[in-house]
Amino acid sequence: MAGYRRLDVTEVGEVTVVRFRDRKIVEDINIQELGSEMFHLVDTEKRDKLLLVFSTVDFLSSAALGKLITLDKKVKAQGGVLKLSNIRPEIYEVFTITKLNRLFDIKDDEAEALAAF
Amino acid sequence: MSTTPTSPSWTWCYDRVIPTEDAAGRQILSDVLTQLEAEHWPQRDIFSIHLAMEEALVNAIQHGNRLDRRKQVHMRCCLGPDLIRIEIADEGAGFDPGALPDPTCPEQLHSPCGRGVMLMRAFMSRVQYNATGNRVVLEKDRSKGNP
């Protein structure tokens, strides 16, 4: 994949750090594209240490959560590690209500997350 | 079980019948959120209403009408000083919201879908479906205190 339309991807040591370009992750077509780009990182580029940084994200829907769950499955299937960080309180509440905070390893900020790999 | 406050005095009402398209749903969502901002509703409430409407509209367009452009989505929103009521109906066969599996149980936790209704119930004050399951009424009481 030559470039990413929905993601900003950088590397910090062995960790692939992913940021989202959309402040609101809601539109179905964007969510499908977002999913494809995240899955490409794992399926094709074989990145096995991923950190998703949500500092730019103001809102996401349950459809976006679905993509994160599928990504988590893919990463774990390859023996990799996925972490999330910088989730604003309202969105974190979505994770706690759905108990997805138990599924994902969520850290307060990027530095803490990077140190935990 | 909580009930709707009696005789709400609506200050803004909004009726739309939209085609089964995500873009049309996004426009009515934007109109409602703009009105909430104009009336200085707390940001936390706006987030909750945004989330619930998003999930309800996706359910109506994708699951209810199954993206069938011959069908429509009917939406009515009424806003009062301390309450918003949103009705969203599709022209699909409906479903039984009581029969949905609990998405937080261990067997369902890894499923990529099935959380929309739960989130609506968690973030709104009241959520009620009709018997057919193709019309939902969402209500949110305005929070007291800081915006």
Interface residues (C-beta under 8 A of the other chain):
Chain A: V26 E27 D28 I29 F59 S61 S62 A63 L65 G66 K67 I69 T70 K73 E90 V94 I97 T98 K99 L100 R102 L103
Chain B: D22 R26 R44 F47 H50 L51 E54 E55 V58 Q62 P103 T104 L109 H110 S111 P112 C113 R115 G116 M118 L119 A122
